[in-house]
Amino acid sequence: MKANPSDLQARLDCQMGSWLSMGPLAAGVPMGASHGIGYVLGAVFDVPHGHTSCIMLPFVMRWNKQANADRQALVSAAMGDANAEAGDLLDRFIGGLGMPRSLGAVNIGSEHFDRIAQGAMHTPWIPRNPRPIPTPAQVREILELAA
C-alpha cells in the first residue's frame, strides 16, 4: 500500500491485518513495555501512538530477547527470515515505511528519560512485560537503546 496507495487490495489487506491484530487484545493478551512507554510519550510529549509503537517496539524486543527468544524466533520466521533477529527485521520494516526510528526523531532527548521511566512504571503494561521491569532503571535502559 505504501508503494501504491491506489491499490485497493493492498489497502484491504492492511485494514484486515489491523482488524485481526485487535483480536488478541480483546481476548486479554497483555501488552508490554512498548505500550507502557508509549502511553507516556503520547500523554506527556504528544507523540502519536502509531509513532510511539514504531519507535519503541524494535528496541523493546531487543531488550526482551533474553526472556522470549523462542517467541521472537516465530516472529522472525513469520517475517520471512528465521535466521535474523526479530527486532532487526521489524526495525527495517518500519524504516521502509518512513516512520520515525528513534526518540530523537520525535524530539525527545535523554533529559526526559527519567520522567518517562517514572511515568511508565505507573501504566498497566510495564508489570506485564515478558522480561521483568522492577524499577525505572530498566525502562531507562530501553529508552537509551531508542535514543
C-alpha positions in Angstrom: 0.0 0.0 0.0 2.9 2.3 0.8 4.3 1.7 -2.7 1.0 2.1 -4.5 -1.7 3.9 -2.4 -4.3 3.3 -5.2 -4.0 -0.5 -4.8 -7.4 -1.3 -3.2 -6.4 -4.9 -2.5 -3.3 -3.8 -0.6 -5.5 -1.3 1.4 -8.0 -4.0 2.2 -5.1 -6.3 3.3 -3.8 -3.6 5.6 -7.2 -2.9 7.0 -7.9 -6.6 7.6 -4.4 -7.1 9.3 -5.1 -4.1 11.5 -8.5 -5.5 12.5 -7.2 -9.0 13.1 -4.4 -7.6 15.3 -7.1 -6.5 17.7 -8.3 -10.0 18.5 -5.6 -10.9 21.0 -6.2 -7.6 22.8 -9.9 -8.2 23.0 -9.1 -11.8 24.3 -6.9 -10.3 27.1 -3.4 -10.9 25.8 -1.3 -8.3 27.7 0.9 -5.7 26.1 4.3 -4.8 27.5 6.9 -2.1 27.8 6.4 -0.7 24.3 2.9 0.3 25.1 3.8 1.3 28.7 6.4 3.7 27.4 4.2 4.7 24.5 1.5 5.9 26.9 3.8 8.3 28.5 5.3 9.5 25.2 1.8 10.2 23.9 0.3 11.8 27.0 3.2 13.9 28.1 5.1 14.6 24.8 2.2 14.5 22.3 3.8 11.8 20.2 1.1 10.0 18.1 0.5 6.4 19.3 1.5 4.9 15.9 4.8 6.6 16.1 5.5 5.5 19.7 5.0 1.9 18.7 7.2 2.2 15.6 9.9 3.7 17.7 9.8 1.6 20.8 8.8 -1.9 19.7 12.0 -3.0 18.0 14.1 -1.7 20.9 11.8 -3.4 23.5 12.0 -6.6 21.5 15.8 -6.5 21.6 15.8 -5.8 25.3 13.3 -8.6 25.9 15.1 -11.2 23.8 16.7 -13.0 26.8 13.2 -13.6 28.2 11.3 -14.6 25.0 13.8 -15.6 22.3 11.6 -18.6 21.3 8.6 -16.4 20.6 10.8 -13.9 18.8 12.0 -16.7 16.6 8.4 -17.2 15.5 8.2 -13.5 14.6 11.4 -13.8 12.5 10.1 -16.8 10.7 6.7 -15.1 10.0 8.6 -12.1 8.6 10.5 -14.3 6.2 13.9 -14.7 7.8 14.1 -17.3 10.5 17.9 -16.6 11.0 17.5 -12.8 11.6 16.8 -11.1 14.9 13.1 -10.2 15.1 13.8 -6.7 16.4 16.1 -6.0 13.5 13.6 -7.3 10.9 10.9 -5.1 12.5 13.2 -2.1 12.6 13.9 -2.5 8.8 10.3 -3.0 8.0 9.2 0.1 9.9 12.1 2.1 8.4 10.9 1.1 5.0 7.5 2.7 5.8 9.2 6.0 6.5 8.2 6.1 10.2 10.3 7.6 12.9 13.0 5.3 14.2 14.3 6.9 17.4 13.2 9.1 20.2 15.5 11.8 18.8 13.4 11.8 15.6 10.4 13.0 17.6 12.5 15.5 19.6 12.7 13.6 22.8 16.2 13.8 24.4 17.8 12.0 27.3 16.9 14.8 29.6 13.4 13.4 29.6 14.2 9.8 30.2 13.8 9.8 34.0 10.4 11.4 33.7 9.3 8.9 31.0 10.7 5.9 33.0 8.9 7.0 36.2 5.7 7.6 34.4 5.8 4.3 32.5 6.1 2.4 35.8 2.5 3.6 36.6 1.0 2.1 33.4 -0.7 -1.3 33.4 1.7 -2.6 30.8 5.2 -2.4 32.4 4.3 -5.2 35.0 3.2 -7.4 32.2 6.4 -7.1 30.1 7.9 -10.6 29.3 11.2 -9.6 30.9 10.6 -8.2 34.4 10.9 -4.5 34.9 11.1 -4.0 38.7 12.4 -0.4 38.6 12.5 2.7 36.3 16.2 1.9 35.7 15.2 -0.9 33.3 12.8 1.4 31.4 15.7 3.9 31.1 17.9 1.1 29.6 15.3 0.7 26.9 15.0 4.4 26.3 18.7 4.7 25.9 18.6 2.0 23.2 15.9 4.0 21.5 17.7 7.4 21.8 
